[in-house]
């Protein structure tokens, strides 16, 4: 079988690449190892499909080793958060922006969007090949690319002029995003950073008092700091450590220095907290006067012997250190960091040593916090790869 453009991977990046290329007139086929496309996309929408964000500093939320300066500004200019929002509304699904800046379809779910998207792709002539696990890539005698797949019927070989790989990272492996492509890419001589958990919970060796009394309780309206970075929001105390948006956002910093510092009263200065307490320090009265929430009290009581003065207590409220042991396993993470190194790619997201082969989505070595940035990153890289593949054809 010979096809002009093969897209390998049926997640947001792959489907977007297929859409853009097909709209440009290319004949496109999408191959996916799972029985149907968009499985991780559907899981991501269970709690509300957060497609993008209204953040004015959007491009600054992306990080990654050797990432070229201006790479994300360029990618977001090509397919911006506002363009993604209009794209969703083009399916007849209105969007709204929450106070946090997160943008959702009005009905919050991903299934209606995915159904309409696949229908559009079929109308554009895109062909779908489910249960096709990619296993290899090589040059044909004629100079085209030969793609190898394992199927229920056995080995299949497809010849193509161009290919877009969008096989995802390593989180949520049950959806097909298991990172198994890494070994094959390394065998081809492509530099790939190991996949590690991103946007994940972190483990802490809690003392018995915290395990018995605080697990399952939320720390609301806190600020967290690590390695010069900070994030605000809500954390959940779990039996193994901490979960929640602030700890997810700080994961890049925590990898090198796994200690998070919590501010239980971010709207109060140190002096304001000290002024709330009488000069003669008493722990219970300090908790009451400063209105410390119960979960924070439990954390602080585990080190109560350290707070001998109101100044020491106020400092602990504003800068409470929690040593962390390790991130939760990759399979539990919302996303992953690592992937194809930026040095292997040109500005088109084409592999420099494999002309006509492009990479998009979470396969590239970038990471971003939750809040719409991950989805936008997949759509923007998919747009670039699909458009450049169509130009090459």
C-alpha positions as CSV (number, residue, x, y, z in Angstrom):
1,X,0.0,0.0,0.0
2,X,1.3,3.5,-0.9
3,X,0.0,6.7,0.7
4,X,1.3,10.3,0.3
5,X,1.0,11.1,4.0
6,X,0.9,8.8,7.0
7,X,0.0,10.2,10.5
8,X,1.0,7.8,13.2
9,X,-1.0,8.4,16.4
10,X,-4.6,9.4,16.7
11,X,-4.5,11.9,19.6
12,X,-5.0,15.6,19.4
13,X,-1.7,16.3,17.7
14,X,-2.1,13.6,15.1
15,X,-5.7,14.4,14.3
16,X,-4.9,18.1,14.0
17,X,-1.9,17.3,11.7
18,X,-4.2,15.1,9.6
19,X,-6.9,17.8,9.4
20,X,-4.5,20.6,8.4
21,X,-2.8,18.5,5.7
22,X,-6.1,17.2,4.3
23,X,-7.5,20.8,4.1
24,X,-4.4,21.6,2.1
25,X,-5.2,18.9,-0.4
26,X,-3.1,16.0,0.8
27,X,-4.3,12.4,0.9
28,X,-3.9,11.4,4.5
29,X,-4.1,8.1,6.5
30,X,-4.2,8.0,10.3
31,X,-2.7,4.8,12.0
32,X,-3.3,4.1,15.6
33,X,-2.5,1.0,17.8
34,X,-5.8,1.3,19.6
35,X,-9.3,0.1,18.3
36,X,-10.3,3.8,18.0
37,X,-8.7,7.2,18.0
38,X,-8.7,9.9,20.7
39,X,-8.7,7.7,23.7
40,X,-6.5,10.0,25.8
41,X,-8.5,13.0,24.6
42,X,-11.6,11.4,26.0
43,X,-10.0,10.6,29.3
44,X,-8.7,14.2,29.5
45,X,-12.3,15.5,29.2
46,X,-13.8,13.4,32.0
47,X,-13.6,16.3,34.5
48,X,-14.2,19.0,31.9
49,X,-12.3,19.4,28.6
50,X,-9.9,22.3,29.2
51,X,-8.8,23.1,25.6
52,X,-6.8,26.3,26.2
53,X,-6.3,29.4,28.4
54,X,-6.6,33.1,28.1
55,X,-3.2,33.6,29.7
56,X,-1.3,36.6,28.3
57,X,2.0,35.0,29.1
58,X,1.1,31.7,27.4
59,X,4.4,30.9,25.7
60,X,6.3,31.3,29.0
61,X,4.5,28.3,30.4
62,X,6.4,25.9,28.2
63,X,9.8,24.5,29.1
64,X,12.2,21.9,28.0
65,X,16.0,21.2,27.6
66,X,17.6,22.8,24.5
67,X,14.2,24.3,23.5
68,X,15.0,27.0,20.9
69,X,14.3,30.6,22.0
70,X,11.0,31.8,20.6
71,X,9.9,28.3,19.5
72,X,6.6,28.5,21.4
73,X,5.9,32.1,20.5
74,X,6.1,31.0,16.9
75,X,4.0,27.8,17.3
76,X,1.3,29.7,19.2
77,X,1.3,32.5,16.6
78,X,0.6,29.8,13.9
79,X,-2.3,28.3,15.9
80,X,-3.2,30.6,18.8
81,X,-5.4,30.0,21.9
82,X,-8.0,32.2,20.2
83,X,-7.7,30.1,17.0
84,X,-8.2,26.9,19.0
85,X,-11.3,28.4,20.7
86,X,-12.7,29.4,17.3
87,X,-11.9,25.9,16.0
88,X,-14.0,24.3,18.7
89,X,-16.9,26.8,18.1
90,X,-16.7,25.8,14.4
91,X,-18.2,22.5,15.4
92,X,-21.2,24.3,16.8
93,X,-19.9,24.0,20.4
94,X,-19.8,27.2,22.3
95,X,-16.9,27.9,24.6
96,X,-16.5,29.9,27.8
97,X,-13.6,31.2,29.9
98,X,-13.6,30.5,33.6
99,X,-12.2,33.0,36.1
100,X,-8.9,31.1,36.1
101,X,-8.5,31.8,32.4
102,X,-9.2,28.1,31.5
103,X,-11.4,27.7,28.4
104,X,-13.9,24.9,28.1
105,X,-16.6,23.8,25.6
106,X,-20.0,24.8,27.0
107,X,-21.0,21.2,27.8
108,X,-17.5,20.5,29.2
109,X,-17.2,17.0,27.6
110,X,-14.8,15.8,24.9
111,X,-17.0,13.1,23.3
112,X,-19.2,15.4,21.3
113,X,-16.2,17.3,20.0
114,X,-14.3,14.1,19.0
115,X,-17.3,12.7,17.2
116,X,-17.7,15.8,15.1
117,X,-14.0,16.1,14.5
118,X,-13.7,12.5,13.2
119,X,-16.7,13.1,11.0
120,X,-15.0,16.1,9.5
121,X,-11.8,14.2,8.9
122,X,-13.7,11.4,7.1
123,X,-15.5,14.1,5.0
124,X,-12.0,15.4,4.0
125,X,-11.1,12.0,2.8
126,X,-8.9,11.0,5.7
127,X,-8.6,7.2,6.1
128,X,-8.4,5.5,9.5
129,X,-6.4,2.4,10.2
130,X,-7.0,1.2,13.9
131,X,-5.2,-1.6,15.6
132,X,-2.0,-0.7,13.6
133,X,1.0,-0.7,16.0
134,X,3.9,1.1,14.5
135,X,7.1,-1.0,14.7
136,X,9.6,0.4,12.2
137,X,10.8,2.9,9.6
138,X,13.2,2.6,6.8
139,X,14.0,3.9,3.3
140,X,12.6,2.0,0.3
141,X,14.8,1.3,-2.8
142,X,12.8,4.0,-4.5
143,X,13.7,6.6,-1.8
144,X,10.3,6.7,-0.1
145,X,9.6,5.8,3.5
146,X,8.5,2.3,4.5
147,X,6.4,2.2,7.6
148,X,6.0,-1.1,9.4
149,X,3.0,-2.0,11.5
150,X,1.9,-4.9,13.5
151,X,-1.8,-5.6,12.9
152,X,-4.3,-8.4,14.0
153,X,-3.7,-9.9,10.5
154,X,0.1,-9.8,10.9
155,X,2.9,-7.5,9.6
156,X,1.9,-4.6,7.2
157,X,4.2,-2.3,5.3
158,X,3.1,1.0,4.0
159,X,5.1,3.2,1.7
160,X,4.8,7.0,2.1
161,X,6.4,10.2,0.9
162,X,5.9,12.0,4.3
163,X,5.0,11.0,7.8
164,X,3.9,12.7,11.0
165,X,4.6,10.9,14.3
166,X,2.3,11.9,17.1
167,X,2.5,8.9,19.5
168,X,2.2,10.8,22.8
169,X,4.2,10.6,25.9
170,X,4.2,7.9,28.6
171,X,1.3,8.8,30.9
172,X,-2.0,7.0,30.9
173,X,-0.7,3.9,29.1
174,X,-4.1,2.2,29.0
175,X,-5.1,4.8,26.4
176,X,-2.2,3.8,24.1
177,X,0.1,6.5,25.3
178,X,2.8,4.2,26.7
179,X,6.0,5.6,25.3
180,X,7.0,2.3,23.7
181,X,8.0,4.3,20.5
182,X,11.2,5.5,22.3
183,X,13.2,2.3,21.8
184,X,12.4,2.3,18.1
185,X,13.4,5.9,17.7
186,X,16.7,5.3,19.6
187,X,17.4,2.4,17.3
188,X,17.1,4.8,14.4
189,X,19.8,7.0,16.0
190,X,17.4,9.7,17.1
191,X,18.3,11.4,20.4
192,X,15.5,10.9,22.8
193,X,15.3,12.0,26.5
194,X,13.8,9.5,28.9
195,X,10.1,10.0,29.7
196,X,9.5,11.2,33.3
197,X,6.3,12.1,35.2
198,X,5.0,15.7,34.8
199,X,2.0,17.3,36.3
200,X,2.0,14.6,39.0
201,X,1.6,14.1,42.7
202,X,4.7,13.9,44.9
203,X,5.4,11.5,47.8
204,X,6.4,12.5,51.3
205,X,7.3,10.4,54.3
206,X,4.5,11.7,56.5
207,X,4.7,11.2,60.3
208,X,2.0,9.1,61.9
209,X,0.0,12.1,63.1
210,X,-0.4,13.4,59.5
211,X,-1.2,10.0,58.1
212,X,-3.9,9.4,60.7
213,X,-5.5,12.9,60.7
214,X,-4.8,14.8,57.5
215,X,-5.1,12.4,54.6
216,X,-8.0,13.4,52.3
217,X,-8.1,17.0,53.5
218,X,-7.5,20.0,51.2
219,X,-5.2,22.9,51.8
220,X,-7.1,25.7,50.2
221,X,-5.9,29.1,49.0
222,X,-2.3,28.4,49.6
223,X,0.9,29.4,47.7
224,X,3.7,27.0,47.0
225,X,7.4,27.6,46.1
226,X,10.2,25.5,44.8
227,X,13.5,26.4,43.1
228,X,12.5,30.1,42.5
229,X,9.2,29.2,41.0
230,X,5.8,29.6,42.7
231,X,2.2,28.5,42.1
232,X,-1.1,29.2,43.9
233,X,-4.2,27.2,44.4
234,X,-5.3,24.1,46.3
235,X,-3.4,21.0,47.4
236,X,-4.8,17.7,48.6
237,X,-3.0,15.8,51.4
238,X,-2.9,12.1,50.5
239,X,-1.7,9.0,52.2
240,X,1.5,9.2,50.1
241,X,2.1,13.0,49.9
242,X,0.6,15.9,48.0
243,X,-1.6,16.2,44.9
244,X,-3.0,19.3,43.1
245,X,-2.3,22.1,40.7
246,X,0.5,23.9,42.6
247,X,2.6,20.8,43.0
248,X,2.0,19.9,39.4
249,X,3.2,23.3,38.2
250,X,6.4,23.0,40.4
251,X,7.4,19.6,39.2
252,X,10.2,20.8,36.9
253,X,11.8,22.6,39.8
254,X,11.2,19.8,42.2
255,X,13.2,17.3,40.1
256,X,16.4,19.0,41.0
257,X,15.5,20.1,44.6
258,X,12.6,18.1,46.0
259,X,11.5,20.4,48.8
260,X,8.3,22.5,48.5
261,X,7.7,25.5,50.7
262,X,4.0,26.2,51.5
263,X,2.6,29.6,52.4
264,X,-0.7,29.0,54.3
265,X,-1.6,32.7,54.4
266,X,-0.4,34.2,51.1
267,X,-2.6,37.3,51.5
268,X,-0.9,38.3,54.8
269,X,2.6,39.6,55.3
270,X,4.9,38.2,57.9
271,X,4.6,41.4,60.0
272,X,0.8,41.3,59.7
273,X,0.7,37.7,61.1
274,X,3.1,38.6,64.0
275,X,0.8,41.6,64.9
276,X,-2.2,39.3,65.2
277,X,-0.6,37.4,68.1
278,X,0.0,38.6,71.7
279,X,3.7,38.8,72.8
280,X,3.3,35.8,75.0
281,X,3.2,33.0,72.5
282,X,0.8,30.1,72.8
283,X,0.3,27.7,69.9
284,X,-3.5,27.2,70.1
285,X,-4.0,30.9,70.4
286,X,-1.7,31.5,67.4
287,X,-3.7,29.1,65.3
288,X,-6.9,30.9,66.2
289,X,-5.6,34.5,65.9
290,X,-4.1,33.8,62.5
291,X,-7.1,31.7,61.4
292,X,-5.0,28.7,60.2
293,X,-7.1,26.0,58.5
294,X,-7.3,22.7,60.1
295,X,-5.2,20.7,57.6
296,X,-2.4,23.2,57.9
297,X,-2.6,23.0,61.7
298,X,-2.1,19.2,61.5
299,X,1.0,19.7,59.4
300,X,2.4,22.4,61.7
301,X,1.6,20.4,64.9
302,X,3.9,17.7,63.7
303,X,6.8,20.1,64.3
304,X,5.2,22.1,67.1
305,X,8.4,22.0,69.2
306,X,10.0,24.4,66.7
307,X,7.6,27.3,67.2
308,X,8.7,29.0,70.4
309,X,7.8,32.5,69.5
310,X,5.3,34.3,67.4
311,X,8.0,35.3,64.9
312,X,9.0,31.7,64.4
313,X,5.4,30.7,64.1
314,X,4.6,33.4,61.5
315,X,7.7,32.4,59.5
316,X,6.5,28.8,59.5
317,X,3.1,29.8,58.3
318,X,4.7,31.8,55.4
319,X,7.4,29.3,54.6
320,X,6.6,25.8,55.7
321,X,9.1,23.3,54.2
322,X,7.9,19.8,53.1
323,X,10.7,17.4,52.0
324,X,9.5,15.2,49.1
325,X,10.8,11.7,48.3
326,X,9.9,11.2,44.6
327,X,7.2,11.9,42.0
328,X,4.3,9.4,41.6
329,X,4.8,6.8,38.9
330,X,4.7,7.9,35.2
331,X,1.5,5.9,34.6
332,X,-0.4,8.0,37.1
333,X,0.9,11.4,35.8
334,X,-1.3,13.7,33.8
335,X,1.5,14.2,31.3
336,X,5.2,13.4,30.8
337,X,8.4,15.3,30.1
338,X,11.1,14.0,27.8
339,X,10.9,12.8,24.3
340,X,12.6,13.7,21.0
341,X,15.3,16.2,21.6
342,X,14.9,19.6,20.1
343,X,18.3,19.4,18.4
344,X,16.9,16.6,16.2
345,X,14.2,18.9,14.8
346,X,14.3,21.9,12.5
347,X,11.8,24.8,12.8
348,X,9.3,22.8,10.8
349,X,9.3,20.0,13.4
350,X,10.9,17.8,10.8
351,X,13.7,15.3,11.8
352,X,16.9,16.8,10.3
353,X,18.3,13.4,9.3
354,X,15.0,12.0,8.1
355,X,13.6,14.4,5.4
356,X,9.8,14.2,5.2
357,X,9.4,12.8,8.8
358,X,7.8,15.1,11.3
359,X,7.1,14.9,15.0
360,X,4.3,16.6,17.0
361,X,2.7,16.7,20.4
362,X,4.0,15.2,23.6
363,X,6.6,13.1,21.7
364,X,8.8,16.3,21.6
365,X,10.8,17.2,24.8
366,X,8.6,19.9,26.2
367,X,6.3,20.2,29.2
368,X,3.7,22.6,30.5
369,X,1.3,22.9,33.5
370,X,-2.3,21.9,33.4
371,X,-4.8,24.6,32.6
372,X,-5.2,24.2,28.8
373,X,-1.5,24.5,28.0
374,X,-1.0,20.8,27.3
375,X,-3.9,20.6,24.9
376,X,-2.9,23.9,23.2
377,X,0.7,22.6,22.8
378,X,-0.6,19.4,21.1
379,X,-2.8,21.3,18.7
380,X,-0.2,23.9,17.9
381,X,2.6,21.4,17.1
382,X,0.1,19.3,15.2
383,X,-0.8,22.3,13.1
384,X,2.9,23.0,12.3
385,X,3.7,19.4,11.4
386,X,0.6,18.9,9.3
387,X,1.1,22.1,7.4
388,X,4.8,21.6,6.7
389,X,4.1,18.0,5.6
390,X,1.5,19.2,3.2
391,X,3.9,21.8,1.8
392,X,6.5,19.1,1.3
393,X,4.0,17.0,-0.7
